[in-house]
């Protein structure tokens, strides 16, 4: 969770937003840990169903509102979050029709 939050915020606001994110995460953890003994005493094993239901309810939220970033370069990810992309990364040789040749083992190809 901390890694995701730290990567999506711009550098200027990252420290304060990480603080708010961790505050929410730790506050939720404290509430869960303080209520768990009462819930287990009152409902027994069924208390865990509330936690499972919460996790299941969060699946569609994550699917619908969190953009997929797997397979994207670090420069392409801000575009998924609606940011302006100042640098477009591509291989200049491919644009000029040059053929890419795989490197032989032990040989560096620039």
Residue frames as a rotation matrix with the C-alpha (Angstrom) as fourth column:
UNK 1
0.567 0.824 0.000 0.00
0.824 -0.567 0.000 0.00
0.000 0.000 -1.000 0.00
UNK 2
0.487 -0.423 -0.764 2.72
0.168 -0.813 0.557 2.47
-0.857 -0.400 -0.325 0.91
UNK 3
-0.589 -0.757 0.283 4.59
0.400 0.031 0.916 1.84
-0.702 0.653 0.285 -2.32
UNK 4
-0.171 0.616 0.769 1.53
0.972 -0.022 0.234 2.52
0.161 0.787 -0.595 -4.47
UNK 5
0.794 0.523 -0.310 0.68
0.585 -0.797 0.150 5.75
-0.169 -0.300 -0.939 -2.68
UNK 6
0.220 -0.785 -0.580 4.26
0.143 -0.562 0.815 7.01
-0.965 -0.262 -0.011 -2.77
UNK 7
-0.653 -0.532 0.539 4.49
0.555 0.148 0.819 6.48
-0.516 0.833 0.199 -6.52
UNK 8
-0.038 0.713 0.701 1.26
0.983 -0.099 0.155 8.10
0.180 0.695 -0.697 -7.70
UNK 9
0.799 0.344 -0.493 1.67
0.474 -0.865 0.164 11.47
-0.370 -0.364 -0.855 -5.98
UNK 10
0.621 -0.604 0.501 3.86
0.183 -0.509 -0.841 14.21
0.762 0.614 -0.205 -7.47
UNK 11
-0.219 -0.854 -0.472 7.08
0.746 0.165 -0.645 14.95
0.629 -0.494 0.601 -5.62
UNK 12
-0.618 -0.062 0.784 5.87
-0.205 -0.950 -0.236 18.31
0.759 -0.306 0.574 -4.31
UNK 13
0.086 0.771 0.631 2.95
-0.921 -0.180 0.345 16.87
0.380 -0.611 0.695 -2.32
UNK 14
0.077 -0.080 -0.994 4.23
-0.084 0.993 -0.086 13.33
0.994 0.090 0.069 -1.70
UNK 15
-0.864 -0.459 -0.207 5.28
0.125 0.203 -0.971 13.82
0.488 -0.865 -0.118 1.97
UNK 16
-0.684 0.651 0.329 1.97
-0.692 -0.438 -0.573 15.30
-0.229 -0.620 0.750 3.13
UNK 17
0.238 0.822 -0.517 -0.15
-0.908 0.377 0.182 12.85
0.345 0.426 0.836 1.14
UNK 18
-0.261 -0.389 -0.883 1.91
0.010 0.914 -0.406 9.91
0.965 -0.115 -0.235 2.41
UNK 19
-0.978 -0.089 0.187 1.22
-0.172 -0.153 -0.973 11.19
0.115 -0.984 0.135 5.91
UNK 20
-0.224 0.971 0.088 -2.53
-0.955 -0.201 -0.221 11.29
-0.197 -0.134 0.971 5.30
UNK 21
0.219 0.265 -0.939 -2.43
-0.604 0.793 0.083 7.85
0.766 0.549 0.334 3.70
UNK 22
-0.592 -0.517 -0.618 -0.55
0.164 0.674 -0.720 6.32
0.789 -0.528 -0.314 6.62
UNK 23
-0.836 0.377 0.399 -2.84
-0.537 -0.413 -0.735 8.11
-0.112 -0.829 0.548 9.10
UNK 24
0.149 0.953 -0.263 -5.86
-0.981 0.176 0.081 6.49
0.123 0.246 0.961 7.45
UNK 25
0.098 -0.186 -0.978 -4.19
-0.263 0.943 -0.206 3.09
0.960 0.277 0.043 7.30
UNK 26
-0.829 -0.486 -0.278 -3.08
0.136 0.307 -0.942 3.13
0.543 -0.819 -0.188 10.94
UNK 27
-0.619 0.685 0.384 -6.40
-0.771 -0.438 -0.462 4.56
-0.148 -0.582 0.800 12.18
UNK 28
0.333 0.738 -0.586 -8.26
-0.812 0.541 0.219 1.75
0.479 0.403 0.780 10.43
UNK 29
-0.212 -0.504 -0.837 -5.86
0.041 0.851 -0.523 -0.80
0.976 -0.145 -0.160 11.92
UNK 30
-0.962 -0.138 0.235 -6.40
-0.209 -0.184 -0.961 0.60
0.176 -0.973 0.148 15.43
UNK 31
-0.164 0.976 0.143 -10.19
-0.984 -0.152 -0.089 0.49
-0.065 -0.155 0.986 15.04
UNK 32
0.364 0.277 -0.889 -10.03
-0.501 0.863 0.064 -3.10
0.785 0.422 0.453 13.79
UNK 33
-0.473 -0.645 -0.600 -7.68
0.168 0.602 -0.780 -4.21
0.865 -0.470 -0.176 16.56
UNK 34
-0.901 0.162 0.404 -9.69
-0.434 -0.391 -0.812 -2.49
0.027 -0.906 0.422 19.30
UNK 35
0.019 0.999 0.032 -13.02
-0.993 0.023 -0.118 -3.93
-0.119 -0.030 0.992 18.16
UNK 36
-0.191 -0.139 -0.972 -11.81
-0.553 0.833 -0.010 -7.44
0.811 0.536 -0.236 17.30
UNK 37
-0.972 -0.182 -0.149 -11.85
0.002 0.627 -0.779 -8.84
0.235 -0.757 -0.609 20.86
UNK 38
-0.524 0.848 0.078 -15.42
-0.508 -0.237 -0.828 -7.60
-0.684 -0.473 0.555 21.42
UNK 39
0.094 0.567 -0.818 -16.54
-0.994 0.105 -0.042 -8.92
0.062 0.817 0.573 18.04
UNK 40
-0.494 -0.334 -0.803 -15.00
-0.357 0.920 -0.163 -12.33
0.793 0.206 -0.574 18.61
UNK 41
-0.982 0.165 0.093 -16.55
-0.037 0.316 -0.948 -12.57
-0.185 -0.934 -0.304 22.10
UNK 42
-0.287 0.946 -0.150 -19.98
-0.612 -0.302 -0.731 -11.62
-0.737 -0.117 0.666 20.80
UNK 43
0.543 0.561 -0.625 -20.10
-0.822 0.203 -0.532 -13.33
-0.172 0.802 0.572 17.38
UNK 44
0.447 -0.442 0.778 -17.34
0.046 0.880 0.473 -15.92
-0.894 -0.175 0.413 17.59
UNK 45
-0.459 -0.695 0.554 -15.91
0.543 0.274 0.794 -17.06
-0.703 0.665 0.251 14.28
UNK 46
0.334 0.690 0.642 -18.63
0.939 -0.184 -0.291 -15.14
-0.082 0.700 -0.709 12.40
UNK 47
0.609 -0.198 -0.768 -16.78
0.070 -0.951 0.301 -11.91
-0.790 -0.237 -0.566 13.20
UNK 48
-0.488 -0.867 0.095 -14.27
0.123 0.039 0.992 -12.86
-0.864 0.496 0.088 10.53
UNK 49
-0.092 0.547 0.832 -17.07
0.974 0.222 -0.038 -12.83
-0.206 0.807 -0.553 7.97
UNK 50
0.836 0.353 -0.420 -17.32
0.313 -0.935 -0.164 -9.05
-0.451 0.006 -0.892 8.45
UNK 51
0.036 -0.909 -0.416 -13.64
-0.340 -0.402 0.850 -8.72
-0.940 0.111 -0.324 7.55
UNK 52
-0.626 -0.213 0.750 -14.04
0.517 0.607 0.604 -11.05
-0.584 0.766 -0.270 4.55
UNK 53
0.385 0.850 0.360 -17.12
0.885 -0.229 -0.405 -9.10
-0.262 0.475 -0.840 3.40
UNK 54
0.662 -0.217 -0.717 -15.17
-0.110 -0.975 0.193 -5.84
-0.741 -0.049 -0.670 3.60
UNK 55
-0.446 -0.895 0.017 -12.37
-0.183 0.111 0.977 -7.30
-0.876 0.432 -0.213 1.47
UNK 56
-0.429 0.369 0.824 -14.84
0.824 0.534 0.190 -8.67
-0.369 0.761 -0.533 -1.09
UNK 57
0.674 0.718 -0.172 -16.63
0.611 -0.673 -0.416 -5.31
-0.415 0.175 -0.893 -1.24
UNK 58
0.320 -0.635 -0.703 -13.32
-0.288 -0.772 0.567 -3.60
-0.903 0.020 -0.430 -2.00
UNK 59
-0.368 -0.499 0.784 -12.56
0.532 0.579 0.618 -5.78
-0.763 0.645 0.053 -5.07
UNK 60
0.333 0.498 0.801 -14.93
0.943 -0.194 -0.271 -3.93
0.020 0.845 -0.534 -7.47
UNK 61
0.921 -0.057 -0.386 -13.69
0.029 -0.976 0.214 -0.57
-0.389 -0.208 -0.897 -6.15
UNK 62
-0.015 -1.000 -0.028 -10.10
-0.154 -0.025 0.988 -1.53
-0.988 0.019 -0.154 -6.92
UNK 63
-0.320 -0.077 0.944 -11.07
0.784 0.538 0.309 -2.93
-0.532 0.839 -0.112 -10.33
UNK 64
0.499 0.673 0.547 -13.15
0.865 -0.431 -0.258 0.08
0.062 0.601 -0.797 -11.39
UNK 65
0.999 0.047 0.015 -11.17
0.044 -0.988 0.149 2.99
0.022 -0.148 -0.989 -9.95
UNK 66
0.334 -0.943 -0.005 -7.50
-0.272 -0.101 0.957 1.95
-0.903 -0.318 -0.290 -9.83
UNK 67
0.709 -0.052 -0.703 -5.86
-0.705 -0.032 -0.709 2.08
0.014 0.998 -0.059 -13.28
UNK 68
0.853 -0.427 0.299 -3.80
0.394 0.904 0.166 -0.91
-0.342 -0.024 0.940 -14.39
UNK 69
0.657 -0.691 -0.300 -0.10
-0.726 -0.688 -0.004 -0.05
-0.204 0.221 -0.954 -14.66
UNK 70
0.292 -0.563 0.773 1.40
0.056 0.817 0.574 -3.50
-0.955 -0.124 0.271 -15.26
UNK 71
0.183 -0.325 0.928 3.66
0.911 0.412 -0.035 -3.57
-0.370 0.851 0.372 -18.30
UNK 72
0.890 0.128 0.438 3.92
0.309 -0.875 -0.373 0.21
0.335 0.467 -0.818 -18.58
UNK 73
-0.204 -0.977 0.061 7.16
0.690 -0.188 -0.699 2.13
0.694 -0.101 0.713 -18.38
UNK 74
-0.317 0.010 -0.948 7.68
0.869 -0.398 -0.295 4.56
-0.381 -0.917 0.117 -15.52
UNK 75
-0.947 -0.085 -0.310 7.17
-0.031 -0.936 0.350 7.42
-0.320 0.341 0.884 -17.96
UNK 76
-0.690 0.720 -0.072 3.82
-0.004 0.095 0.995 6.06
0.723 0.687 -0.063 -19.23
UNK 77
-0.477 0.506 -0.718 2.22
0.857 0.450 -0.252 5.63
0.195 -0.736 -0.648 -15.81
UNK 78
-0.738 0.236 -0.632 1.41
0.176 -0.837 -0.519 9.35
-0.651 -0.494 0.576 -15.20
UNK 79
-0.834 0.454 -0.315 -0.63
-0.486 -0.331 0.809 9.37
0.263 0.827 0.496 -18.43
UNK 80
-0.489 0.658 -0.573 -2.93
0.475 0.751 0.458 6.72
0.732 -0.048 -0.680 -16.90
UNK 81
-0.275 0.351 -0.895 -3.59
0.913 -0.196 -0.358 9.06
-0.301 -0.916 -0.266 -13.99
UNK 82
0.668 0.674 0.315 -4.40
0.744 -0.610 -0.272 11.99
0.009 0.416 -0.909 -16.30
UNK 83
0.366 -0.609 -0.704 -1.11
0.158 -0.704 0.692 13.86
-0.917 -0.364 -0.161 -15.94
UNK 84
0.876 -0.203 -0.438 0.68
-0.482 -0.378 -0.790 15.59
-0.005 0.903 -0.429 -18.79
UNK 85
0.630 -0.706 0.324 3.59
0.579 0.705 0.411 13.54
-0.519 -0.071 0.852 -20.06
UNK 86
0.642 -0.445 -0.624 6.58
-0.484 -0.867 0.121 15.74
-0.595 0.225 -0.772 -20.82
UNK 87
-0.439 -0.861 -0.258 8.83
-0.828 0.276 0.488 12.99
-0.349 0.428 -0.834 -22.17
UNK 88
0.796 0.596 -0.108 7.79
-0.581 0.702 -0.412 10.28
-0.170 0.390 0.905 -24.60
UNK 89
-0.196 -0.891 0.410 10.14
-0.657 0.429 0.620 7.32
-0.728 -0.148 -0.669 -24.41
UNK 90
0.921 0.363 0.141 10.65
-0.160 0.683 -0.713 5.27
-0.355 0.634 0.687 -27.52
UNK 91
0.104 -0.908 0.405 13.51
0.472 0.404 0.783 3.65
-0.875 0.110 0.471 -29.35
UNK 92
0.287 -0.024 -0.958 14.77
-0.551 -0.822 -0.145 6.08
-0.783 0.569 -0.249 -31.98
UNK 93
-0.776 -0.626 -0.069 16.35
-0.433 0.451 0.780 3.30
-0.458 0.635 -0.622 -34.03
UNK 94
-0.497 0.659 0.565 12.99
0.633 0.721 -0.284 1.61
-0.594 0.216 -0.775 -34.57
UNK 95
0.436 0.702 -0.562 11.54
0.144 -0.671 -0.727 4.84
-0.888 0.236 -0.394 -35.97
UNK 96
0.106 -0.498 -0.860 14.23
-0.849 -0.496 0.183 4.98
-0.517 0.711 -0.476 -38.66
UNK 97
0.785 0.335 -0.521 13.71
-0.586 0.675 -0.448 1.40
0.202 0.657 0.726 -39.80
UNK 98
-0.339 -0.940 -0.046 16.82
-0.843 0.325 -0.429 -0.03
0.419 -0.107 -0.902 -38.15
UNK 99
0.460 0.452 -0.764 16.59
-0.161 0.889 0.429 -3.66
0.873 -0.075 0.482 -37.28
UNK 100
0.360 -0.305 0.882 17.15
-0.933 -0.096 0.348 -4.67
-0.021 -0.948 -0.319 -33.67
UNK 101
0.173 -0.417 -0.892 19.58
-0.227 0.865 -0.448 -7.52
0.958 0.280 0.055 -33.30
UNK 102
0.982 0.188 0.033 19.68
-0.075 0.224 0.972 -9.42
0.175 -0.956 0.234 -30.02
UNK 103
0.303 -0.920 0.248 22.99
-0.943 -0.327 -0.064 -9.18
0.140 -0.214 -0.967 -28.19
UNK 104
0.258 -0.344 -0.903 25.28
-0.026 0.932 -0.362 -12.17
0.966 0.117 0.232 -28.08
UNK 105
0.913 0.060 -0.403 26.10
0.383 0.209 0.900 -13.49
0.138 -0.976 0.168 -24.61
UNK 106
0.235 -0.865 -0.443 28.90
0.799 -0.088 0.595 -11.46
-0.553 -0.494 0.671 -23.08
UNK 107
-0.681 -0.431 0.592 28.64
0.711 -0.583 0.393 -8.65
0.176 0.689 0.703 -25.67
UNK 108
-0.219 0.569 -0.793 27.18
0.461 -0.656 -0.598 -5.23
-0.860 -0.496 -0.119 -24.98
UNK 109
-0.389 0.198 0.900 25.11
0.870 -0.243 0.430 -3.61
0.304 0.950 -0.077 -27.72
UNK 110
-0.904 0.018 -0.428 24.53
0.192 -0.876 -0.443 0.14
-0.382 -0.482 0.788 -27.26
